[in-house]
Amino acid sequence: MLRIDPSGSVHSEFTITRLSDGYYGERFYIVSGCAAHDYDLDFLQKSKPAGTDILLRDVTNQYGVLGWA
């Protein structure tokens, strides 16, 4: 997913992977670039619809990701 501002500039990008359903229902794993971690986490937290049971959990320190380009 690309985050683009109204002028067309890319702010960040991240990959969303759907995991098997868990105790709380649907689960997703989101990976973004390390330089945009705080920016993307803030965006996701502020984008949660009001009144929903969406739980965001930062597991950055529990998992690693290998990027291959």
Residue pairs with C-beta under 8 A, 6 or more apart in sequence:
1 13
1 14
1 15
1 16
2 10
2 12
2 13
3 10
3 11
3 12
3 13
3 14
3 40
3 43
4 10
4 11
5 11
11 36
11 39
12 32
12 33
12 36
12 39
12 40
12 43
13 32
13 33
14 30
14 31
14 32
14 33
14 36
14 40
15 30
15 31
15 32
16 28
16 29
16 30
17 28
17 29
17 30
17 31
18 26
18 27
18 28
19 27
19 28
19 29
20 27
21 27
24 53
24 55
30 40
30 44
31 65
32 40
37 60
41 56
41 58
44 56
45 56
48 54
48 56
